[in-house]
Amino acid sequence: MLVYFLSHVFLMTWHLRVVYLALPALILAGAVTIAELENMPLGEAVYFSFITGLTVGYGDIVPHTTVGRIVSVALGFVVILFTGLVVAVLVRVDREAWNELHKVN
């Protein structure tokens, strides 16, 4: 079962590679935007963006401007959508691997 599952994971990942590569690009774009809006160093903004995007949200760095807060919420929302996509892909991969293993159409 694991071999079937992993083969389908690799195949699906290959088909969605552009989507998966877009996630870090969006997080980094959010970091650059936050750095400019909040006048913070880029390193802190990258840290903030990844912590916000991964929905950890330590609260040690927070946006102070309204636009910065809007960007932060948008960043969190986009990454949650990506998380849902990953879960949906894994569920489909699991179903396809199960069907292939048991020869179900």
C-alpha positions in Angstrom: 0.0 0.0 0.0 2.8 2.4 0.8 4.4 1.9 -2.6 1.1 2.7 -4.3 0.5 5.7 -2.1 4.0 7.2 -2.6 3.9 6.7 -6.3 0.6 8.6 -6.5 2.0 11.3 -4.2 5.0 11.9 -6.4 2.8 11.9 -9.5 0.3 14.3 -8.0 3.1 16.5 -6.6 4.6 16.7 -10.1 1.3 17.8 -11.6 0.8 20.5 -9.0 4.4 21.6 -8.7 3.6 25.2 -9.9 1.0 25.5 -7.2 3.4 24.2 -4.5 6.1 26.5 -5.6 3.8 29.5 -5.6 3.3 29.1 -1.8 6.8 30.1 -0.8 6.7 32.9 -3.4 3.5 34.3 -1.9 4.9 34.1 1.6 8.0 35.9 0.5 5.9 38.5 -1.4 3.9 39.0 1.8 7.2 39.5 3.7 8.4 42.1 1.3 5.1 43.9 1.5 5.0 43.8 5.3 8.6 45.0 5.5 7.8 48.0 3.4 4.5 48.8 5.1 5.7 48.3 8.7 9.2 49.6 8.2 10.8 46.4 9.6 13.9 44.6 8.6 13.3 42.0 5.8 14.5 39.2 8.1 11.8 40.0 10.7 9.2 40.3 8.0 10.1 36.9 6.5 9.9 35.4 10.0 6.6 37.1 10.6 5.2 36.0 7.2 6.1 32.3 7.7 4.8 32.3 11.3 1.6 33.9 10.1 1.3 31.7 7.1 1.9 28.5 9.0 -0.9 29.7 11.4 1.4 29.5 14.4 1.2 33.2 15.2 3.5 33.7 18.2 2.6 37.3 18.5 6.1 38.5 19.1 5.9 40.6 15.9 2.7 42.3 15.0 1.6 44.7 12.2 0.7 48.2 13.4 -0.8 49.6 10.3 -4.2 48.8 9.0 -2.9 47.8 5.6 -0.2 45.6 7.3 -3.0 43.9 9.2 -5.0 43.3 6.0 -1.9 41.9 4.3 -1.4 39.6 7.3 -4.9 38.3 7.2 -4.8 37.8 3.5 -1.5 35.9 3.9 -3.0 33.6 6.5 -6.1 33.0 4.4 -4.1 32.1 1.3 -1.9 29.7 3.2 -4.9 28.0 4.8 -6.3 27.5 1.3 -3.0 25.9 0.3 -3.2 23.6 3.4 -6.7 22.6 2.3 -5.3 21.8 -1.2 -2.6 19.6 0.3 -5.1 17.7 2.4 -7.4 17.3 -0.6 -4.6 16.0 -2.7 -3.5 13.5 -0.1 -7.1 12.2 0.3 -7.4 11.8 -3.5 -4.0 10.1 -3.6 -5.0 7.7 -0.8 -8.2 6.8 -2.7 -6.4 6.2 -6.0 -3.8 4.1 -4.3 -6.5 2.1 -2.5 -8.4 1.6 -5.8 -5.3 0.6 -7.6 -4.3 -1.9 -4.9 -7.7 -3.5 -4.8 -8.4 -3.1 -8.6 -11.6 -1.0 -8.1 -12.8 1.2 -10.9 
